[in-house]
Structures are given as structure tokens and as C-alpha cells.
């Protein structure tokens, strides 16, 4: 029996992966700093481990993951979210036979780096908005000629991102937090999630947010945009990517596709696939069977959307629309044969909720704060 380690358990996409791998006949383990998580509550998880948070110490995190891999005879390690960068660095500690469903650390960090991603896309002739490092003449020229987006080179969940209107002063550069300045593209944002093996796209899901908590989508719909599919196929092929990879795109009024960000990890788009098919696609690099799409076109994270509906009621705008969507949309975590993760979600998510309320920041921003790779630094030894 194949033993699979998921390196995060608190997010719904980890729950989908756990259910999928279990149904594919695998023994599923979960590692997370919280120790008790949404995914760990599933009957499909054999065991859950508490590990140090990467932000508290990269070396301690890598050592803990490596110890689990060795002790539990793990065959496959699957990073889930922002911890992917840390897992990529930790894989040098694993036995040679252990597969890790991501790339080598220098390749992962190069695309997590927003400036690095722009360079990689441009090298392949793919559409990305004009971009310059904050503090350079290029950035100043962009800000004087139109609206721009300023975002840290390393960030997640929209943390530190701001819009600067034409002619307004740019923020002062901070050497400790390097940032890019990117031309603002008018249009609707679309996101993606792709499963890839050695430059071959196995499946891509394109979706867009319909309810947002800050900059994080908590309700979403799947869409079909062939031009985005072609962009992703070209990039994945050029980089010989293996693992999950995701992008955010803007399609402008002329139909031109602009990639504005890369996430070298899984995103919420995987909820639209049948979980067991995701697992089989990851387990077998040579698999050619299609990854089936779930029948739902709209999905949501129920408790997060409930919170937004309540806020809309107090704000006295949009409440009816929010309530209708809440009632009509399928939750991503609900499964009648595995109900406990959904029913216990308030308890398992309490560490995130408590911090979000205390700091008055969106749930999605807090959810991965202890897992993110926010600084351009080498891992600890």
C-alpha cells in the first residue's frame, strides 16, 4: 500500500486530496502545525502529526517532515499550499525513493518570486504586464503612465498588495521587503489549477471568484477560456514542470490573456475535479486517463460564505444575493459518507478564526501566514 503524506491539513483542498488518495487505495497521513485540522478529522486519514510552523524555523520544520517520512515509510509527499516552498527545500532530507509532487527548490522559488515569474514568462514570449522593481526608473515610468499594482516579491493571499493610481507617488522601497510595480490591466480576474508531469499538462481547471474574503475567493465558478489553457500548456511545457501549478490571469477587453501571478502549488480549482481522479493522476506520472470534472459549476466554502452573508446583512447591501447563493451552492467539504470534517469545522478552524478576529484581517490571509515563504533567504541548516 502506498503511503502518502499531505503537508497541510487545515484547508479544504487538503481534504479533497486526502479523500482522493484514500479512495485510490493509499494510506494517508497529514502534517500541520495546528495538530488537529479539518482534514485530520476525516475518516480517510490514518494519522495526523503536529509539526513546527515553517515561519518559526525552516530547519525545524524540514527536520520534522523528514522524520515523519522516515518513520512512517512514506512513498509520496504532496505539498498542498504555501508550505510547498518549504517542502521543496526539505526534500533533500528524504530517502532517494521518496517522490515529492513538486519541483526542486530553486525552480519553485523562481516562480513564487513575482519578478522571477515575469522573467520566465517573457523568456517564452507569453503575455505578462509590463513590470519593474520598486525603486527603479522602469517602475516610476509605469506609475506615471497609468494605474499600477505594487506587490511584494514574496507574498500570498493578497498580503501587501496595493493599487496606485496614475501619477500618485509610489511607496518607498524597503530593502527587507522587495516589491514589483506592474501595469494594471483592466478586466475580470480568472484563476487556474493545473496537474502536470514533466512538462505535460494532465488537467487544467479555470475558475473565478464569486464571493471574496479580502482577496481570497471563498465561492467560485468554473469557466472555460481556451486562450488561458494554451498559455498554461506553453508555460508548463517550457519549464518541464511536474506538480501542481496555478496562475492568476486578466483577460482584457480585446481578449488578450495576461498572466499576473504564478502560484507553484495547488489552488481551490482542484475542488472541481473528482478527488479520486486527482489522486490517480498524481500517483501515476504516465497516466493518460482524463481527470473527471464534478457536475457542479459553482462551489463554496460554506462557513466563510456564511460570515460574508452576515456581514452583508449588517452593511445593509447585498444580503439577499449572498443568502440566495449560500443556500443554492454546494459546499466543498461536505460528504455524507465523511461528515465529520464539515461538522467539526468551527472547532478545527478556531486557531485561524481567533487570529483573524484579533488582528481584524481576512480569514484567508491568516490561514497560511505561518506557512508562507515571505523573504528571499536561504533555508536554515
C-alpha positions as CSV (number, residue, x, y, z in Angstrom):
1,X,0.0,0.0,0.0
2,X,1.3,3.4,-0.9
3,X,1.7,5.8,2.0
4,X,1.0,9.5,1.1
5,X,1.9,12.5,3.3
6,X,0.0,15.7,2.9
7,X,2.0,18.6,4.4
8,X,-1.0,20.7,5.3
9,X,-4.4,19.8,6.7
10,X,-6.2,23.0,7.6
11,X,-7.6,23.9,4.1
12,X,-10.4,22.2,2.2
13,X,-8.2,21.4,-0.8
14,X,-6.2,19.1,1.5
15,X,-9.4,17.3,2.5
16,X,-10.2,16.7,-1.2
17,X,-6.7,15.2,-1.7
18,X,-7.0,13.0,1.4
19,X,-10.3,11.6,0.3
20,X,-9.0,11.0,-3.2
21,X,-5.8,9.2,-2.2
22,X,-7.7,7.1,0.4
23,X,-10.2,6.0,-2.3
24,X,-7.4,5.2,-4.6
25,X,-6.1,2.7,-2.0
26,X,-3.5,4.7,-0.2
27,X,-2.7,5.2,3.4
28,X,-3.0,9.0,4.1
29,X,-1.1,11.0,6.7
30,X,-1.3,14.7,7.4
31,X,1.3,17.1,8.9
32,X,0.3,20.5,10.1
33,X,1.4,23.0,12.8
34,X,-2.1,23.0,14.2
35,X,-2.0,19.3,15.0
36,X,-5.8,18.9,14.7
37,X,-7.3,20.1,11.4
38,X,-10.2,19.9,9.0
39,X,-8.5,17.2,7.0
40,X,-7.3,15.3,10.1
41,X,-10.9,14.9,11.2
42,X,-11.7,12.8,8.1
43,X,-12.1,9.0,8.3
44,X,-9.8,8.9,5.3
45,X,-6.8,10.0,7.3
46,X,-4.8,7.3,9.1
47,X,-2.8,9.7,11.3
48,X,-2.2,13.4,11.8
49,X,1.1,14.9,13.1
50,X,1.8,18.3,14.7
51,X,5.0,19.9,13.2
52,X,6.7,23.2,13.9
53,X,5.5,26.2,11.8
54,X,8.0,26.9,9.0
55,X,7.9,30.6,9.8
56,X,9.1,29.8,13.3
57,X,12.1,28.0,11.9
58,X,12.7,26.4,8.5
59,X,15.2,23.9,9.7
60,X,12.9,22.6,12.5
61,X,10.1,22.2,10.0
62,X,12.2,20.4,7.5
63,X,13.6,18.0,10.1
64,X,10.1,17.2,11.4
65,X,8.7,16.4,7.9
66,X,11.8,14.3,7.2
67,X,11.3,12.4,10.4
68,X,7.7,11.6,9.6
69,X,8.7,10.5,6.1
70,X,11.3,8.1,7.5
71,X,9.3,6.8,10.5
72,X,6.1,6.2,8.5
73,X,7.9,4.9,5.4
74,X,6.2,7.5,3.2
75,X,6.3,6.9,-0.5
76,X,4.8,10.1,-1.8
77,X,4.9,13.6,-0.3
78,X,2.2,16.0,-1.6
79,X,2.5,19.7,-0.7
80,X,-0.9,21.4,-0.5
81,X,-0.5,25.2,-0.3
82,X,2.1,27.9,0.8
83,X,4.2,25.3,2.6
84,X,5.2,24.0,-0.8
85,X,8.4,26.2,-0.9
86,X,9.5,24.8,2.5
87,X,8.8,21.2,1.4
88,X,10.8,21.7,-1.7
89,X,13.8,22.6,0.4
90,X,13.2,19.7,2.8
91,X,13.1,17.0,0.1
92,X,17.0,16.8,0.2
93,X,16.5,15.1,3.6
94,X,14.3,12.3,2.2
95,X,15.4,8.9,1.1
96,X,16.0,8.7,-2.7
97,X,12.9,6.6,-3.4
98,X,10.5,9.1,-1.9
99,X,8.6,11.1,-4.6
100,X,7.7,14.7,-3.9
101,X,5.0,16.2,-6.0
102,X,6.7,19.5,-6.7
103,X,10.0,20.7,-8.3
104,X,13.4,21.4,-6.9
105,X,13.6,24.4,-4.5
106,X,15.4,26.8,-6.9
107,X,12.7,26.1,-9.5
108,X,9.8,26.6,-7.1
109,X,11.2,29.8,-5.6
110,X,11.9,31.2,-9.0
111,X,8.2,31.2,-9.8
112,X,7.0,32.1,-6.3
113,X,9.2,35.2,-6.8
114,X,6.8,37.5,-8.7
115,X,9.7,39.2,-10.5
116,X,11.2,35.8,-11.4
117,X,7.9,34.6,-12.8
118,X,7.6,37.6,-15.1
119,X,11.1,37.0,-16.4
120,X,10.3,33.3,-17.0
121,X,7.1,34.1,-18.9
122,X,8.7,36.8,-21.0
123,X,11.5,34.4,-22.0
124,X,8.9,32.2,-23.6
125,X,7.1,35.1,-25.3
126,X,4.0,34.7,-23.1
127,X,1.8,37.6,-22.1
128,X,2.6,39.3,-18.8
129,X,2.0,43.0,-18.0
130,X,5.0,45.4,-18.0
131,X,6.8,45.1,-14.7
132,X,9.7,46.8,-12.9
133,X,11.2,46.5,-9.4
134,X,10.1,49.2,-7.0
135,X,12.7,51.9,-6.8
136,X,13.8,51.7,-10.4
137,X,13.2,54.1,-13.3
138,X,11.0,51.4,-15.0
139,X,8.7,51.3,-12.1
140,X,8.5,55.1,-11.9
141,X,7.7,55.4,-15.7
142,X,4.9,52.8,-15.3
143,X,3.4,54.7,-12.4
144,X,3.4,57.9,-14.3
145,X,1.8,56.5,-17.4
146,X,-1.1,54.6,-15.8
147,X,-2.5,52.7,-12.8
148,X,-0.2,50.1,-11.4
149,X,-0.2,47.3,-8.8
150,X,2.5,47.2,-6.2
151,X,3.1,43.8,-4.6
152,X,5.9,42.2,-2.6
153,X,8.1,39.8,-4.5
154,X,7.2,37.1,-1.9
155,X,3.6,37.2,-0.6
156,X,0.4,35.2,-0.5
157,X,-3.3,35.8,-0.2
158,X,-3.0,39.4,-1.4
159,X,-0.9,40.4,1.6
160,X,0.8,43.7,1.0
161,X,-0.8,44.3,-2.5
162,X,-2.0,47.8,-3.3
163,X,-3.2,49.7,-6.3
164,X,-1.5,53.1,-7.1
165,X,-3.5,55.4,-9.4
166,X,-1.9,57.3,-12.3
167,X,0.6,59.9,-11.1
168,X,0.3,59.1,-7.4
169,X,3.6,58.6,-5.6
170,X,4.9,55.1,-5.2
171,X,5.7,53.7,-1.8
172,X,9.3,54.0,-0.7
173,X,11.3,50.9,-1.4
174,X,12.1,48.6,1.5
175,X,15.2,46.5,1.1
176,X,13.8,44.0,3.5
177,X,10.6,43.6,1.5
178,X,11.5,43.9,-2.2
179,X,8.4,44.6,-4.4
180,X,7.4,44.9,-8.0
181,X,5.4,47.5,-9.8
182,X,3.2,46.1,-12.5
183,X,0.9,47.8,-15.1
184,X,-2.7,47.5,-14.0
185,X,-4.8,45.5,-16.6
186,X,-8.5,46.2,-16.7
187,X,-10.6,43.1,-16.9
188,X,-12.0,40.2,-15.0
189,X,-9.6,38.0,-13.0
190,X,-9.5,34.3,-13.6
191,X,-7.6,31.7,-11.7
192,X,-6.3,28.2,-12.6
193,X,-5.1,24.9,-11.2
194,X,-3.0,22.5,-13.2
195,X,-1.7,19.0,-12.6
196,X,1.5,18.4,-14.6
197,X,4.1,15.7,-15.2
198,X,7.5,16.6,-16.8
199,X,6.1,19.4,-18.9
200,X,2.9,17.6,-19.8
201,X,-0.4,19.1,-18.7
202,X,-2.6,16.3,-17.3
203,X,-5.5,18.6,-16.4
204,X,-6.3,22.3,-16.0
205,X,-9.2,23.9,-14.2
206,X,-10.1,27.6,-14.8
207,X,-12.3,29.3,-12.3
208,X,-13.2,32.7,-10.9
209,X,-14.3,34.0,-7.6
210,X,-17.9,34.9,-7.0
211,X,-17.6,35.8,-3.3
212,X,-14.4,37.2,-1.9
213,X,-13.0,37.4,1.7
214,X,-10.4,40.1,1.1
215,X,-8.5,39.0,-2.0
216,X,-9.3,35.3,-1.4
217,X,-12.1,33.5,-3.3
218,X,-14.5,31.6,-0.9
219,X,-17.2,30.9,-3.6
220,X,-16.2,30.2,-7.2
221,X,-17.4,29.1,-10.6
222,X,-15.6,27.1,-13.2
223,X,-15.3,28.6,-16.6
224,X,-13.8,27.7,-20.0
225,X,-11.3,30.0,-21.6
226,X,-9.2,28.2,-24.3
227,X,-6.7,31.0,-24.6
228,X,-5.7,30.5,-20.9
229,X,-5.4,26.8,-21.5
230,X,-3.0,27.4,-24.3
231,X,-1.0,29.9,-22.2
232,X,-0.6,27.3,-19.4
233,X,0.3,24.5,-21.8
234,X,3.1,26.6,-23.3
235,X,4.5,27.6,-19.9
236,X,4.3,24.1,-18.4
237,X,6.0,22.7,-21.5
238,X,8.8,25.2,-21.5
239,X,9.6,24.8,-17.8
240,X,9.2,21.0,-17.8
241,X,7.0,21.4,-14.7
242,X,6.0,18.5,-12.5
243,X,3.5,19.0,-9.7
244,X,0.6,21.4,-9.1
245,X,1.0,24.8,-10.6
246,X,-1.5,27.7,-10.7
247,X,-1.8,31.2,-12.2
248,X,-4.0,34.3,-12.0
249,X,-5.0,35.9,-15.3
250,X,-6.7,39.0,-16.5
251,X,-8.4,38.8,-19.9
252,X,-8.7,42.4,-21.3
253,X,-11.4,43.9,-23.5
254,X,-9.6,42.7,-26.7
255,X,-9.5,39.1,-25.4
256,X,-5.8,39.2,-24.7
257,X,-4.6,37.0,-21.8
258,X,-2.3,38.5,-19.3
259,X,-0.8,36.3,-16.5
260,X,-0.4,38.5,-13.4
261,X,0.9,35.9,-10.9
262,X,2.1,32.3,-10.5
263,X,1.5,30.0,-7.6
264,X,3.7,26.9,-7.8
265,X,1.2,24.9,-5.8
266,X,-2.5,23.7,-5.7
267,X,-5.4,26.2,-5.6
268,X,-9.1,25.9,-5.0
269,X,-9.6,24.9,-8.6
270,X,-9.0,21.3,-7.7
271,X,-12.4,21.2,-5.9
272,X,-14.0,21.0,-9.3
273,X,-12.3,17.6,-10.1
274,X,-13.3,14.2,-8.8
275,X,-11.0,13.6,-5.9
276,X,-10.0,10.1,-6.7
277,X,-9.1,11.1,-10.3
278,X,-6.7,13.8,-8.9
279,X,-5.0,11.1,-6.7
280,X,-4.6,8.7,-9.6
281,X,-3.2,11.5,-11.8
282,X,-0.6,12.3,-9.1
283,X,0.2,8.7,-8.3
284,X,1.0,7.7,-11.9
285,X,3.1,10.1,-14.0
286,X,2.3,8.1,-17.1
287,X,-1.4,8.1,-16.6
288,X,-3.4,9.3,-19.6
289,X,-7.0,8.9,-18.4
290,X,-8.9,12.1,-18.2
291,X,-9.4,13.7,-14.8
292,X,-13.2,13.9,-14.5
293,X,-14.9,17.2,-13.6
294,X,-17.6,17.3,-10.9
295,X,-21.1,18.2,-12.1
296,X,-21.3,21.4,-10.0
297,X,-20.3,24.6,-11.8
298,X,-20.5,26.6,-8.6
299,X,-18.9,25.6,-5.2
300,X,-18.3,27.4,-1.9
301,X,-16.7,27.3,1.4
302,X,-19.9,27.4,3.4
303,X,-18.8,28.8,6.8
304,X,-16.7,31.5,5.2
305,X,-19.6,32.5,2.9
306,X,-21.9,32.4,5.9
307,X,-19.7,35.0,7.6
308,X,-19.7,37.2,4.5
309,X,-23.6,36.9,4.3
310,X,-23.8,38.0,7.9
311,X,-21.5,41.0,7.2
312,X,-23.6,41.9,4.2
313,X,-26.7,42.0,6.5
314,X,-25.1,44.4,8.9
315,X,-23.8,46.5,6.0
316,X,-27.3,46.5,4.5
317,X,-26.2,45.8,1.0
318,X,-26.0,42.6,-1.0
319,X,-27.5,40.4,1.7
320,X,-30.3,38.8,-0.4
321,X,-27.9,37.9,-3.2
322,X,-25.4,36.5,-0.7
323,X,-28.2,34.5,1.1
324,X,-29.5,33.0,-2.2
325,X,-26.0,32.0,-3.3
326,X,-25.3,30.5,0.2
327,X,-28.4,28.3,0.1
328,X,-28.0,27.2,-3.6
329,X,-24.3,26.4,-3.7
330,X,-22.6,23.1,-2.7
331,X,-20.0,23.2,0.0
332,X,-16.6,21.9,-1.0
333,X,-16.1,19.9,2.2
334,X,-19.5,18.2,2.7
335,X,-19.6,14.5,2.1
336,X,-22.4,12.4,3.5
337,X,-20.1,9.4,3.9
338,X,-17.4,11.5,5.7
339,X,-19.4,14.2,7.5
340,X,-17.2,15.0,10.5
341,X,-14.8,17.4,8.8
342,X,-17.7,19.7,7.9
343,X,-19.5,19.3,11.2
344,X,-16.3,20.0,13.2
345,X,-15.0,22.8,11.0
346,X,-15.6,25.6,13.5
347,X,-13.5,23.8,16.1
348,X,-10.7,22.7,13.8
349,X,-10.6,26.2,12.2
350,X,-10.7,28.1,15.6
351,X,-6.9,28.9,15.6
352,X,-7.3,30.8,12.3
353,X,-10.7,32.4,13.3
354,X,-9.3,33.6,16.6
355,X,-6.2,35.2,15.0
356,X,-8.3,36.8,12.1
357,X,-10.7,38.4,14.6
358,X,-7.9,39.6,16.9
359,X,-6.0,41.2,14.1
360,X,-9.0,42.2,12.0
361,X,-7.7,40.7,8.8
362,X,-9.3,38.3,6.3
363,X,-9.5,34.6,7.2
364,X,-7.7,33.6,4.0
365,X,-4.7,35.8,4.8
366,X,-4.3,34.4,8.3
367,X,-4.8,30.8,7.2
368,X,-1.3,30.4,5.6
369,X,0.6,33.2,7.4
370,X,2.7,30.7,9.4
371,X,3.4,28.6,6.3
372,X,4.4,31.3,3.8
373,X,7.8,32.0,2.3
374,X,8.0,35.8,2.6
375,X,11.7,36.6,2.4
376,X,14.4,36.0,-0.1
377,X,16.6,33.9,2.1
378,X,18.3,30.5,2.1
379,X,16.9,27.8,4.3
380,X,18.4,27.2,7.7
381,X,20.8,24.2,8.0
